């Protein structure tokens, strides 16, 4: 028996077909190009996934819309649902988490000439601009998207903390596909980027900002005065680089798309604030450029202030111990995404973006020269002045871990190989190649050679299916043209076809239950096919974004991440 939902889905697909046909007339694309034989299986797999996403991944829950759901159960086709403490389940549509899907759909159209993929993404974005903005105040407002806010397709309302009522705007290394958004609605895209800055920047003179924002009365924006000044000042926000990178990426892209110079000026100032945190002895950069007086240093909020100062300061007398002088600040390897944002922005802006490329290259070199140990392929935890914290045992509970936690070195993997390969391609700096070589050897992947001109001696495991490693080999191939790197990427691509597809959906392994529609696998295969066709620049760049939704779930004692608690679920 057909359900009401399936009938609504059928009706919506019919309407969508007419809409996509109309959009194709407005946005004609080149005639379809048949991929070469070696690329055909990869294009076919991505096309099958995209066709299924268009057929089964649209919003038919509550009021049907052109939106996509975030993910699906690969066995049942049911959408990913978020359960609140009251037992209610919501189907989430989070545009920030779907940027990889939009890049896949756009890239598939660019590569094949089939307009319906990009058209579907464009219609989604146009609908979102018309219906998913809030706090307009006559200037467009913000989108209901990001780390803590989404659209609930079940009840046609916004979903966020606490209890589904909060409206917290947060972007952390999402790096949206602004080019496609601009094509969908230039005015709305400009308003959105301006309102992101307007809603997060607390003090334009120093660029103090909060990672959590909300719509605010429109101020002077780019006409504000900038003073700068010393970093590690006491401010009102937590100036995390994984949030700040989304702001300078957005402003830089606004200049590229609109031609207006002012956003780029502020984007460069923003990136420069992190540069100003670098210790002169090591060049290592801080994850924050300020201190926050209202941050909780303990679990109960009795102690407020700088959380690193509270937890580590007593044991490192004579050193400047604040959150912005910890390396790495979170985890045991440095976060690559802000540097990727800089590199991609530099590439997109060409001559105008040289500062962003330089900032990233300098920082990656500092990581390698000041904090990397080649003999065991490890990044050493330290203060940015070079003082090692390896082996340090936490003396008290705090934000960075419980009492007794031992700080250990972390081992870079495919992510770091990729970012070093990308940075080398864009800069040609020999030390970046050396770092890529060390990381590859340290992980047992063979020797990439002393330079791009030397024949590599690679030895990947035959079952390797890591999309990030595939991207790393593609970057090394683009950097020097050596066919061996493309051959290794093809091997990983074939393994993705064997290991990471279930019922036409991309999954992390055959045991995983859910497919996130914005996934690395579909983008990796598309980029591989583009490289095989000699068209690596034909499709949108891979940003390395790791989508997440972080909110209260069910009867849990706190917030959880969908990336772990839903998409990490296995049979």
ROKE-103060 format. One record per residue (C-alpha): x, y, z; residue number from 0; chain; residue in one letter. Coordinates in steps of 0.05 Angstrom, whole numbers. Layout:
% ROKE-103060
[pt [X, Y, Z], NUM, "A", "A"]
...
% end
This chain:
% ROKE-103060
[pt [0, 0, 0], 0, "A", "X"]
[pt [26, 69, -18], 1, "A", "X"]
[pt [35, 116, 40], 2, "A", "X"]
[pt [15, 189, 42], 3, "A", "X"]
[pt [89, 207, 43], 4, "A", "X"]
[pt [103, 166, -20], 5, "A", "X"]
[pt [43, 197, -56], 6, "A", "X"]
[pt [68, 266, -37], 7, "A", "X"]
[pt [137, 247, -61], 8, "A", "X"]
[pt [111, 224, -128], 9, "A", "X"]
[pt [71, 288, -137], 10, "A", "X"]
[pt [131, 330, -117], 11, "A", "X"]
[pt [177, 295, -166], 12, "A", "X"]
[pt [127, 310, -222], 13, "A", "X"]
[pt [126, 384, -203], 14, "A", "X"]
[pt [202, 384, -196], 15, "A", "X"]
[pt [210, 356, -266], 16, "A", "X"]
[pt [172, 416, -295], 17, "A", "X"]
[pt [212, 464, -251], 18, "A", "X"]
[pt [279, 434, -271], 19, "A", "X"]
[pt [260, 436, -344], 20, "A", "X"]
[pt [244, 510, -338], 21, "A", "X"]
[pt [309, 523, -301], 22, "A", "X"]
[pt [348, 487, -355], 23, "A", "X"]
[pt [320, 535, -407], 24, "A", "X"]
[pt [343, 594, -364], 25, "A", "X"]
[pt [412, 564, -350], 26, "A", "X"]
[pt [434, 524, -411], 27, "A", "X"]
[pt [495, 480, -404], 28, "A", "X"]
[pt [542, 447, -453], 29, "A", "X"]
[pt [522, 383, -487], 30, "A", "X"]
[pt [536, 319, -448], 31, "A", "X"]
[pt [607, 292, -455], 32, "A", "X"]
[pt [620, 218, -451], 33, "A", "X"]
[pt [676, 204, -402], 34, "A", "X"]
[pt [735, 160, -424], 35, "A", "X"]
[pt [731, 87, -406], 36, "A", "X"]
[pt [774, 93, -344], 37, "A", "X"]
[pt [732, 150, -316], 38, "A", "X"]
[pt [664, 122, -334], 39, "A", "X"]
[pt [653, 77, -273], 40, "A", "X"]
[pt [667, 135, -226], 41, "A", "X"]
[pt [620, 183, -262], 42, "A", "X"]
[pt [567, 128, -265], 43, "A", "X"]
[pt [571, 117, -190], 44, "A", "X"]
[pt [564, 191, -174], 45, "A", "X"]
[pt [507, 198, -225], 46, "A", "X"]
[pt [470, 139, -193], 47, "A", "X"]
[pt [479, 170, -124], 48, "A", "X"]
[pt [455, 238, -149], 49, "A", "X"]
[pt [395, 208, -184], 50, "A", "X"]
[pt [375, 173, -120], 51, "A", "X"]
[pt [385, 237, -80], 52, "A", "X"]
[pt [339, 274, -128], 53, "A", "X"]
[pt [288, 218, -126], 54, "A", "X"]
[pt [289, 199, -52], 55, "A", "X"]
[pt [325, 254, -15], 56, "A", "X"]
[pt [277, 313, -25], 57, "A", "X"]
[pt [232, 342, 29], 58, "A", "X"]
[pt [164, 309, 24], 59, "A", "X"]
[pt [152, 313, 99], 60, "A", "X"]
[pt [100, 362, 124], 61, "A", "X"]
[pt [95, 413, 68], 62, "A", "X"]
[pt [135, 388, 7], 63, "A", "X"]
[pt [192, 435, -12], 64, "A", "X"]
[pt [251, 433, -60], 65, "A", "X"]
[pt [298, 423, -1], 66, "A", "X"]
[pt [340, 361, 11], 67, "A", "X"]
[pt [343, 322, 75], 68, "A", "X"]
[pt [411, 315, 107], 69, "A", "X"]
[pt [417, 240, 101], 70, "A", "X"]
[pt [381, 173, 91], 71, "A", "X"]
[pt [380, 103, 119], 72, "A", "X"]
[pt [413, 63, 64], 73, "A", "X"]
[pt [368, 2, 76], 74, "A", "X"]
[pt [300, 34, 85], 75, "A", "X"]
[pt [307, 101, 50], 76, "A", "X"]
[pt [280, 136, 113], 77, "A", "X"]
[pt [308, 205, 126], 78, "A", "X"]
[pt [356, 220, 183], 79, "A", "X"]
[pt [315, 244, 243], 80, "A", "X"]
[pt [334, 283, 305], 81, "A", "X"]
[pt [300, 263, 370], 82, "A", "X"]
[pt [288, 315, 424], 83, "A", "X"]
[pt [280, 303, 499], 84, "A", "X"]
[pt [203, 304, 492], 85, "A", "X"]
[pt [208, 244, 445], 86, "A", "X"]
[pt [190, 284, 383], 87, "A", "X"]
[pt [228, 266, 320], 88, "A", "X"]
[pt [245, 318, 267], 89, "A", "X"]
[pt [271, 308, 196], 90, "A", "X"]
[pt [329, 357, 190], 91, "A", "X"]
[pt [347, 398, 128], 92, "A", "X"]
[pt [411, 436, 143], 93, "A", "X"]
[pt [438, 475, 83], 94, "A", "X"]
[pt [506, 485, 115], 95, "A", "X"]
[pt [513, 409, 120], 96, "A", "X"]
[pt [493, 401, 47], 97, "A", "X"]
[pt [546, 444, 14], 98, "A", "X"]
[pt [585, 382, -8], 99, "A", "X"]
[pt [522, 356, -41], 100, "A", "X"]
[pt [512, 421, -79], 101, "A", "X"]
[pt [585, 418, -101], 102, "A", "X"]
[pt [574, 347, -125], 103, "A", "X"]
[pt [510, 365, -163], 104, "A", "X"]
[pt [543, 426, -194], 105, "A", "X"]
[pt [605, 387, -212], 106, "A", "X"]
[pt [565, 331, -243], 107, "A", "X"]
[pt [530, 380, -289], 108, "A", "X"]
[pt [596, 413, -307], 109, "A", "X"]
[pt [628, 346, -323], 110, "A", "X"]
[pt [570, 313, -360], 111, "A", "X"]
[pt [529, 371, -387], 112, "A", "X"]
[pt [466, 344, -354], 113, "A", "X"]
[pt [433, 407, -326], 114, "A", "X"]
[pt [383, 374, -280], 115, "A", "X"]
[pt [434, 364, -224], 116, "A", "X"]
[pt [455, 437, -218], 117, "A", "X"]
[pt [383, 459, -230], 118, "A", "X"]
[pt [360, 419, -169], 119, "A", "X"]
[pt [414, 451, -126], 120, "A", "X"]
[pt [396, 521, -152], 121, "A", "X"]
[pt [322, 511, -137], 122, "A", "X"]
[pt [339, 488, -67], 123, "A", "X"]
[pt [381, 550, -55], 124, "A", "X"]
[pt [328, 597, -83], 125, "A", "X"]
[pt [275, 566, -39], 126, "A", "X"]
[pt [321, 572, 22], 127, "A", "X"]
[pt [334, 645, 9], 128, "A", "X"]
[pt [259, 657, 3], 129, "A", "X"]
[pt [236, 615, 62], 130, "A", "X"]
[pt [293, 598, 110], 131, "A", "X"]
[pt [318, 666, 130], 132, "A", "X"]
[pt [301, 697, 198], 133, "A", "X"]
[pt [310, 763, 233], 134, "A", "X"]
[pt [305, 801, 167], 135, "A", "X"]
[pt [302, 872, 194], 136, "A", "X"]
[pt [293, 893, 121], 137, "A", "X"]
[pt [362, 868, 101], 138, "A", "X"]
[pt [354, 793, 89], 139, "A", "X"]
[pt [372, 764, 156], 140, "A", "X"]
[pt [410, 699, 168], 141, "A", "X"]
[pt [397, 629, 143], 142, "A", "X"]
[pt [372, 575, 190], 143, "A", "X"]
[pt [433, 531, 181], 144, "A", "X"]
[pt [499, 512, 213], 145, "A", "X"]
[pt [524, 476, 275], 146, "A", "X"]
[pt [464, 490, 319], 147, "A", "X"]
[pt [405, 509, 275], 148, "A", "X"]
[pt [368, 474, 218], 149, "A", "X"]
[pt [301, 467, 184], 150, "A", "X"]
[pt [253, 415, 212], 151, "A", "X"]
[pt [218, 387, 151], 152, "A", "X"]
[pt [168, 348, 193], 153, "A", "X"]
[pt [135, 410, 222], 154, "A", "X"]
[pt [161, 463, 175], 155, "A", "X"]
[pt [196, 503, 230], 156, "A", "X"]
[pt [268, 517, 250], 157, "A", "X"]
[pt [302, 468, 296], 158, "A", "X"]
[pt [356, 485, 346], 159, "A", "X"]
[pt [377, 488, 418], 160, "A", "X"]
[pt [350, 490, 470], 161, "A", "X"]
[pt [292, 442, 461], 162, "A", "X"]
[pt [285, 461, 388], 163, "A", "X"]
[pt [272, 534, 403], 164, "A", "X"]
[pt [340, 567, 402], 165, "A", "X"]
[pt [366, 604, 341], 166, "A", "X"]
[pt [441, 603, 345], 167, "A", "X"]
[pt [478, 619, 281], 168, "A", "X"]
[pt [545, 583, 276], 169, "A", "X"]
[pt [591, 566, 218], 170, "A", "X"]
[pt [655, 528, 231], 171, "A", "X"]
[pt [694, 512, 168], 172, "A", "X"]
[pt [632, 499, 126], 173, "A", "X"]
[pt [659, 542, 69], 174, "A", "X"]
[pt [593, 546, 30], 175, "A", "X"]
[pt [589, 541, -45], 176, "A", "X"]
[pt [580, 616, -53], 177, "A", "X"]
[pt [589, 615, -129], 178, "A", "X"]
[pt [527, 572, -136], 179, "A", "X"]
[pt [490, 613, -85], 180, "A", "X"]
[pt [507, 676, -125], 181, "A", "X"]
[pt [480, 643, -187], 182, "A", "X"]
[pt [416, 626, -150], 183, "A", "X"]
[pt [406, 696, -120], 184, "A", "X"]
[pt [462, 748, -120], 185, "A", "X"]
[pt [425, 798, -76], 186, "A", "X"]
[pt [408, 747, -23], 187, "A", "X"]
[pt [479, 719, -23], 188, "A", "X"]
[pt [508, 788, -12], 189, "A", "X"]
[pt [458, 802, 43], 190, "A", "X"]
[pt [474, 736, 76], 191, "A", "X"]
[pt [549, 747, 77], 192, "A", "X"]
[pt [541, 818, 103], 193, "A", "X"]
[pt [493, 795, 157], 194, "A", "X"]
[pt [541, 740, 178], 195, "A", "X"]
[pt [593, 793, 193], 196, "A", "X"]
[pt [542, 840, 222], 197, "A", "X"]
[pt [514, 787, 268], 198, "A", "X"]
[pt [580, 759, 294], 199, "A", "X"]
[pt [630, 816, 298], 200, "A", "X"]
[pt [625, 848, 366], 201, "A", "X"]
[pt [678, 902, 357], 202, "A", "X"]
[pt [699, 922, 287], 203, "A", "X"]
[pt [758, 962, 313], 204, "A", "X"]
[pt [792, 899, 340], 205, "A", "X"]
[pt [751, 846, 303], 206, "A", "X"]
[pt [730, 814, 368], 207, "A", "X"]
[pt [675, 766, 349], 208, "A", "X"]
[pt [633, 709, 376], 209, "A", "X"]
[pt [627, 642, 341], 210, "A", "X"]
[pt [552, 645, 359], 211, "A", "X"]
[pt [515, 700, 323], 212, "A", "X"]
[pt [445, 727, 313], 213, "A", "X"]
[pt [413, 778, 267], 214, "A", "X"]
[pt [427, 849, 288], 215, "A", "X"]
[pt [408, 918, 266], 216, "A", "X"]
[pt [450, 934, 205], 217, "A", "X"]
[pt [511, 976, 224], 218, "A", "X"]
[pt [565, 1009, 183], 219, "A", "X"]
[pt [593, 942, 159], 220, "A", "X"]
[pt [653, 954, 114], 221, "A", "X"]
[pt [652, 1029, 131], 222, "A", "X"]
[pt [671, 1015, 203], 223, "A", "X"]
[pt [738, 1039, 229], 224, "A", "X"]
[pt [792, 988, 242], 225, "A", "X"]
[pt [844, 998, 297], 226, "A", "X"]
[pt [875, 930, 306], 227, "A", "X"]
[pt [922, 931, 365], 228, "A", "X"]
[pt [952, 877, 409], 229, "A", "X"]
[pt [926, 806, 405], 230, "A", "X"]
[pt [906, 764, 466], 231, "A", "X"]
[pt [866, 823, 491], 232, "A", "X"]
[pt [807, 810, 537], 233, "A", "X"]
[pt [746, 809, 493], 234, "A", "X"]
[pt [674, 786, 495], 235, "A", "X"]
[pt [677, 728, 446], 236, "A", "X"]
[pt [716, 664, 433], 237, "A", "X"]
[pt [753, 680, 369], 238, "A", "X"]
[pt [763, 609, 345], 239, "A", "X"]
[pt [799, 603, 279], 240, "A", "X"]
[pt [752, 549, 254], 241, "A", "X"]
[pt [696, 601, 259], 242, "A", "X"]
[pt [737, 661, 237], 243, "A", "X"]
[pt [760, 625, 174], 244, "A", "X"]
[pt [688, 620, 151], 245, "A", "X"]
[pt [681, 696, 158], 246, "A", "X"]
[pt [742, 715, 118], 247, "A", "X"]
[pt [726, 662, 67], 248, "A", "X"]
[pt [656, 691, 58], 249, "A", "X"]
[pt [680, 763, 52], 250, "A", "X"]
[pt [735, 745, 3], 251, "A", "X"]
[pt [686, 707, -40], 252, "A", "X"]
[pt [639, 767, -38], 253, "A", "X"]
[pt [693, 810, -70], 254, "A", "X"]
[pt [706, 757, -123], 255, "A", "X"]
[pt [632, 752, -140], 256, "A", "X"]
[pt [611, 825, -134], 257, "A", "X"]
[pt [674, 862, -151], 258, "A", "X"]
[pt [667, 906, -90], 259, "A", "X"]
[pt [736, 915, -58], 260, "A", "X"]
[pt [715, 930, 14], 261, "A", "X"]
[pt [697, 859, 37], 262, "A", "X"]
[pt [766, 834, 16], 263, "A", "X"]
[pt [800, 888, 56], 264, "A", "X"]
[pt [764, 863, 119], 265, "A", "X"]
[pt [777, 790, 100], 266, "A", "X"]
[pt [851, 803, 98], 267, "A", "X"]
[pt [848, 840, 165], 268, "A", "X"]
[pt [813, 780, 195], 269, "A", "X"]
[pt [864, 729, 171], 270, "A", "X"]
[pt [919, 776, 193], 271, "A", "X"]
[pt [894, 776, 265], 272, "A", "X"]
[pt [913, 703, 270], 273, "A", "X"]
[pt [980, 718, 238], 274, "A", "X"]
[pt [992, 769, 293], 275, "A", "X"]
[pt [988, 714, 345], 276, "A", "X"]
[pt [1050, 679, 318], 277, "A", "X"]
[pt [1107, 671, 366], 278, "A", "X"]
[pt [1170, 702, 337], 279, "A", "X"]
[pt [1213, 643, 357], 280, "A", "X"]
[pt [1171, 589, 323], 281, "A", "X"]
[pt [1122, 623, 277], 282, "A", "X"]
[pt [1066, 581, 307], 283, "A", "X"]
[pt [998, 614, 305], 284, "A", "X"]
[pt [944, 616, 358], 285, "A", "X"]
[pt [875, 586, 349], 286, "A", "X"]
[pt [847, 649, 382], 287, "A", "X"]
[pt [871, 721, 379], 288, "A", "X"]
[pt [835, 743, 443], 289, "A", "X"]
[pt [816, 720, 512], 290, "A", "X"]
[pt [745, 713, 537], 291, "A", "X"]
[pt [730, 735, 608], 292, "A", "X"]
[pt [663, 697, 610], 293, "A", "X"]
[pt [687, 629, 586], 294, "A", "X"]
[pt [675, 571, 634], 295, "A", "X"]
[pt [740, 541, 659], 296, "A", "X"]
[pt [706, 484, 697], 297, "A", "X"]
[pt [644, 441, 689], 298, "A", "X"]
[pt [600, 481, 736], 299, "A", "X"]
[pt [617, 551, 715], 300, "A", "X"]
[pt [645, 574, 781], 301, "A", "X"]
[pt [711, 595, 749], 302, "A", "X"]
[pt [709, 642, 689], 303, "A", "X"]
[pt [766, 667, 646], 304, "A", "X"]
[pt [819, 639, 600], 305, "A", "X"]
[pt [813, 564, 603], 306, "A", "X"]
[pt [885, 547, 587], 307, "A", "X"]
[pt [910, 597, 637], 308, "A", "X"]
[pt [867, 564, 690], 309, "A", "X"]
[pt [887, 492, 674], 310, "A", "X"]
[pt [960, 498, 654], 311, "A", "X"]
[pt [985, 566, 677], 312, "A", "X"]
[pt [1011, 545, 746], 313, "A", "X"]
[pt [1057, 492, 717], 314, "A", "X"]
[pt [1089, 535, 662], 315, "A", "X"]
[pt [1112, 596, 701], 316, "A", "X"]
[pt [1149, 647, 659], 317, "A", "X"]
[pt [1111, 628, 596], 318, "A", "X"]
[pt [1051, 662, 565], 319, "A", "X"]
[pt [997, 609, 575], 320, "A", "X"]
[pt [930, 627, 544], 321, "A", "X"]
[pt [883, 590, 497], 322, "A", "X"]
[pt [916, 625, 438], 323, "A", "X"]
[pt [985, 598, 456], 324, "A", "X"]
[pt [968, 524, 456], 325, "A", "X"]
[pt [991, 481, 398], 326, "A", "X"]
[pt [949, 446, 377], 327, "A", "X"]
[pt [892, 479, 416], 328, "A", "X"]
[pt [843, 421, 405], 329, "A", "X"]
[pt [859, 349, 390], 330, "A", "X"]
[pt [930, 324, 382], 331, "A", "X"]
[pt [942, 346, 310], 332, "A", "X"]
[pt [933, 416, 283], 333, "A", "X"]
[pt [867, 431, 250], 334, "A", "X"]
[pt [876, 436, 174], 335, "A", "X"]
[pt [810, 468, 153], 336, "A", "X"]
[pt [828, 541, 167], 337, "A", "X"]
[pt [891, 533, 125], 338, "A", "X"]
[pt [850, 499, 70], 339, "A", "X"]
[pt [802, 558, 71], 340, "A", "X"]
[pt [861, 606, 63], 341, "A", "X"]
[pt [891, 565, 6], 342, "A", "X"]
[pt [825, 558, -32], 343, "A", "X"]
[pt [809, 631, -23], 344, "A", "X"]
[pt [878, 649, -48], 345, "A", "X"]
[pt [869, 606, -109], 346, "A", "X"]
[pt [799, 633, -123], 347, "A", "X"]
[pt [822, 706, -119], 348, "A", "X"]
[pt [887, 695, -157], 349, "A", "X"]
[pt [931, 758, -152], 350, "A", "X"]
[pt [883, 790, -102], 351, "A", "X"]
[pt [888, 728, -57], 352, "A", "X"]
[pt [963, 722, -50], 353, "A", "X"]
[pt [961, 742, 23], 354, "A", "X"]
[pt [916, 684, 41], 355, "A", "X"]
[pt [961, 634, 6], 356, "A", "X"]
[pt [1022, 664, 40], 357, "A", "X"]
[pt [989, 661, 108], 358, "A", "X"]
[pt [973, 587, 100], 359, "A", "X"]
[pt [1041, 569, 70], 360, "A", "X"]
[pt [1078, 604, 126], 361, "A", "X"]
[pt [1037, 569, 179], 362, "A", "X"]
[pt [1045, 500, 148], 363, "A", "X"]
[pt [1120, 511, 145], 364, "A", "X"]
[pt [1120, 532, 218], 365, "A", "X"]
[pt [1083, 469, 238], 366, "A", "X"]
[pt [1135, 428, 203], 367, "A", "X"]
[pt [1197, 464, 227], 368, "A", "X"]
[pt [1176, 478, 299], 369, "A", "X"]
[pt [1129, 422, 320], 370, "A", "X"]
[pt [1138, 362, 274], 371, "A", "X"]
[pt [1181, 302, 290], 372, "A", "X"]
[pt [1197, 262, 228], 373, "A", "X"]
[pt [1224, 200, 261], 374, "A", "X"]
[pt [1156, 179, 286], 375, "A", "X"]
[pt [1112, 224, 242], 376, "A", "X"]
[pt [1086, 264, 301], 377, "A", "X"]
[pt [1064, 334, 319], 378, "A", "X"]
[pt [1089, 351, 389], 379, "A", "X"]
[pt [1040, 386, 436], 380, "A", "X"]
[pt [1071, 451, 459], 381, "A", "X"]
[pt [1062, 524, 475], 382, "A", "X"]
[pt [1071, 566, 413], 383, "A", "X"]
[pt [1138, 592, 441], 384, "A", "X"]
[pt [1165, 521, 431], 385, "A", "X"]
[pt [1159, 495, 502], 386, "A", "X"]
[pt [1141, 421, 497], 387, "A", "X"]
[pt [1079, 396, 534], 388, "A", "X"]
[pt [1089, 324, 513], 389, "A", "X"]
[pt [1080, 278, 572], 390, "A", "X"]
[pt [1049, 333, 615], 391, "A", "X"]
[pt [998, 305, 665], 392, "A", "X"]
[pt [938, 350, 679], 393, "A", "X"]
[pt [938, 370, 752], 394, "A", "X"]
[pt [864, 388, 754], 395, "A", "X"]
[pt [800, 380, 716], 396, "A", "X"]
[pt [786, 432, 664], 397, "A", "X"]
[pt [762, 449, 594], 398, "A", "X"]
[pt [820, 412, 561], 399, "A", "X"]
[pt [809, 347, 597], 400, "A", "X"]
[pt [804, 313, 664], 401, "A", "X"]
[pt [856, 310, 719], 402, "A", "X"]
[pt [907, 257, 701], 403, "A", "X"]
[pt [901, 266, 626], 404, "A", "X"]
[pt [969, 258, 593], 405, "A", "X"]
[pt [985, 302, 533], 406, "A", "X"]
[pt [1011, 260, 476], 407, "A", "X"]
[pt [1039, 273, 407], 408, "A", "X"]
[pt [990, 263, 349], 409, "A", "X"]
[pt [1004, 231, 282], 410, "A", "X"]
[pt [984, 266, 218], 411, "A", "X"]
[pt [948, 225, 165], 412, "A", "X"]
[pt [913, 234, 99], 413, "A", "X"]
[pt [884, 302, 117], 414, "A", "X"]
[pt [952, 331, 130], 415, "A", "X"]
[pt [983, 299, 69], 416, "A", "X"]
[pt [928, 331, 28], 417, "A", "X"]
[pt [936, 401, 56], 418, "A", "X"]
[pt [1012, 399, 47], 419, "A", "X"]
[pt [1003, 374, -25], 420, "A", "X"]
[pt [952, 429, -39], 421, "A", "X"]
[pt [997, 482, -10], 422, "A", "X"]
[pt [1056, 457, -50], 423, "A", "X"]
[pt [1016, 459, -115], 424, "A", "X"]
[pt [997, 531, -101], 425, "A", "X"]
[pt [1065, 556, -77], 426, "A", "X"]
[pt [1119, 509, -102], 427, "A", "X"]
[pt [1155, 513, -34], 428, "A", "X"]
[pt [1204, 456, -29], 429, "A", "X"]
[pt [1195, 447, 47], 430, "A", "X"]
[pt [1121, 433, 37], 431, "A", "X"]
[pt [1139, 376, -10], 432, "A", "X"]
[pt [1188, 351, 42], 433, "A", "X"]
[pt [1132, 351, 94], 434, "A", "X"]
[pt [1086, 313, 47], 435, "A", "X"]
[pt [1142, 263, 35], 436, "A", "X"]
[pt [1153, 253, 110], 437, "A", "X"]
[pt [1078, 244, 124], 438, "A", "X"]
[pt [1070, 194, 67], 439, "A", "X"]
[pt [1129, 153, 91], 440, "A", "X"]
[pt [1108, 159, 163], 441, "A", "X"]
[pt [1041, 127, 146], 442, "A", "X"]
[pt [1072, 71, 105], 443, "A", "X"]
[pt [1047, 97, 38], 444, "A", "X"]
[pt [1115, 96, 5], 445, "A", "X"]
[pt [1162, 151, -19], 446, "A", "X"]
[pt [1136, 207, -63], 447, "A", "X"]
[pt [1207, 225, -81], 448, "A", "X"]
[pt [1253, 284, -68], 449, "A", "X"]
[pt [1214, 328, -117], 450, "A", "X"]
[pt [1157, 323, -167], 451, "A", "X"]
[pt [1208, 307, -220], 452, "A", "X"]
[pt [1232, 243, -185], 453, "A", "X"]
[pt [1194, 178, -197], 454, "A", "X"]
[pt [1157, 159, -133], 455, "A", "X"]
[pt [1160, 91, -100], 456, "A", "X"]
[pt [1091, 83, -71], 457, "A", "X"]
[pt [1062, 25, -33], 458, "A", "X"]
[pt [990, 36, -11], 459, "A", "X"]
[pt [951, -21, 21], 460, "A", "X"]
[pt [911, -54, -34], 461, "A", "X"]
[pt [845, -42, 3], 462, "A", "X"]
[pt [855, 32, 17], 463, "A", "X"]
[pt [789, 70, 5], 464, "A", "X"]
[pt [803, 136, 41], 465, "A", "X"]
[pt [775, 195, 0], 466, "A", "X"]
[pt [822, 245, 33], 467, "A", "X"]
[pt [882, 203, 11], 468, "A", "X"]
[pt [853, 202, -59], 469, "A", "X"]
[pt [851, 279, -58], 470, "A", "X"]
[pt [923, 280, -34], 471, "A", "X"]
[pt [947, 238, -93], 472, "A", "X"]
[pt [907, 282, -141], 473, "A", "X"]
[pt [941, 344, -114], 474, "A", "X"]
[pt [1009, 312, -121], 475, "A", "X"]
[pt [991, 293, -192], 476, "A", "X"]
[pt [969, 364, -208], 477, "A", "X"]
[pt [1032, 392, -177], 478, "A", "X"]
[pt [1080, 354, -222], 479, "A", "X"]
[pt [1041, 313, -272], 480, "A", "X"]
[pt [1070, 246, -251], 481, "A", "X"]
[pt [1022, 192, -275], 482, "A", "X"]
[pt [1039, 146, -216], 483, "A", "X"]
[pt [1000, 191, -168], 484, "A", "X"]
[pt [939, 189, -213], 485, "A", "X"]
[pt [946, 114, -216], 486, "A", "X"]
[pt [945, 110, -140], 487, "A", "X"]
[pt [884, 155, -138], 488, "A", "X"]
[pt [849, 109, -187], 489, "A", "X"]
[pt [864, 49, -143], 490, "A", "X"]
[pt [831, 84, -84], 491, "A", "X"]
[pt [773, 103, -128], 492, "A", "X"]
[pt [761, 30, -147], 493, "A", "X"]
[pt [763, 11, -74], 494, "A", "X"]
[pt [711, 64, -58], 495, "A", "X"]
[pt [666, 32, -111], 496, "A", "X"]
[pt [676, -36, -77], 497, "A", "X"]
[pt [674, -17, -4], 498, "A", "X"]
[pt [635, 48, 5], 499, "A", "X"]
[pt [572, 40, -35], 500, "A", "X"]
[pt [510, 6, -8], 501, "A", "X"]
[pt [446, 6, -49], 502, "A", "X"]
[pt [474, 62, -90], 503, "A", "X"]
[pt [489, 106, -29], 504, "A", "X"]
[pt [558, 126, -4], 505, "A", "X"]
[pt [576, 101, 65], 506, "A", "X"]
[pt [638, 99, 108], 507, "A", "X"]
[pt [636, 23, 108], 508, "A", "X"]
[pt [588, -33, 90], 509, "A", "X"]
[pt [567, -35, 164], 510, "A", "X"]
[pt [546, 38, 167], 511, "A", "X"]
[pt [471, 52, 169], 512, "A", "X"]
[pt [465, 123, 143], 513, "A", "X"]
[pt [489, 162, 82], 514, "A", "X"]
[pt [501, 236, 90], 515, "A", "X"]
[pt [483, 267, 24], 516, "A", "X"]
[pt [543, 313, 29], 517, "A", "X"]
[pt [599, 262, 31], 518, "A", "X"]
[pt [672, 259, 13], 519, "A", "X"]
[pt [665, 197, -30], 520, "A", "X"]
[pt [620, 228, -84], 521, "A", "X"]
[pt [665, 289, -89], 522, "A", "X"]
[pt [728, 247, -91], 523, "A", "X"]
[pt [703, 203, -149], 524, "A", "X"]
[pt [680, 265, -187], 525, "A", "X"]
[pt [748, 298, -179], 526, "A", "X"]
[pt [782, 233, -199], 527, "A", "X"]
[pt [741, 229, -262], 528, "A", "X"]
[pt [756, 303, -278], 529, "A", "X"]
[pt [831, 289, -271], 530, "A", "X"]
[pt [826, 229, -317], 531, "A", "X"]
[pt [789, 272, -368], 532, "A", "X"]
[pt [844, 325, -362], 533, "A", "X"]
[pt [795, 375, -332], 534, "A", "X"]
[pt [814, 382, -259], 535, "A", "X"]
[pt [791, 455, -256], 536, "A", "X"]
[pt [723, 440, -287], 537, "A", "X"]
[pt [688, 424, -221], 538, "A", "X"]
[pt [681, 460, -154], 539, "A", "X"]
[pt [739, 454, -106], 540, "A", "X"]
[pt [737, 404, -49], 541, "A", "X"]
[pt [739, 443, 16], 542, "A", "X"]
[pt [750, 388, 66], 543, "A", "X"]
[pt [689, 412, 105], 544, "A", "X"]
[pt [664, 363, 157], 545, "A", "X"]
[pt [589, 375, 166], 546, "A", "X"]
[pt [560, 370, 236], 547, "A", "X"]
[pt [497, 386, 275], 548, "A", "X"]
[pt [508, 394, 350], 549, "A", "X"]
[pt [447, 396, 395], 550, "A", "X"]
[pt [410, 361, 451], 551, "A", "X"]
[pt [388, 292, 431], 552, "A", "X"]
[pt [335, 248, 464], 553, "A", "X"]
[pt [347, 239, 538], 554, "A", "X"]
[pt [422, 249, 534], 555, "A", "X"]
[pt [453, 291, 588], 556, "A", "X"]
[pt [481, 341, 538], 557, "A", "X"]
[pt [490, 357, 465], 558, "A", "X"]
[pt [514, 306, 415], 559, "A", "X"]
[pt [542, 309, 344], 560, "A", "X"]
[pt [503, 278, 287], 561, "A", "X"]
[pt [570, 260, 255], 562, "A", "X"]
[pt [584, 211, 311], 563, "A", "X"]
[pt [517, 192, 340], 564, "A", "X"]
[pt [479, 183, 274], 565, "A", "X"]
[pt [527, 177, 216], 566, "A", "X"]
[pt [575, 137, 259], 567, "A", "X"]
[pt [522, 84, 273], 568, "A", "X"]
[pt [538, 14, 248], 569, "A", "X"]
[pt [498, -50, 245], 570, "A", "X"]
% end
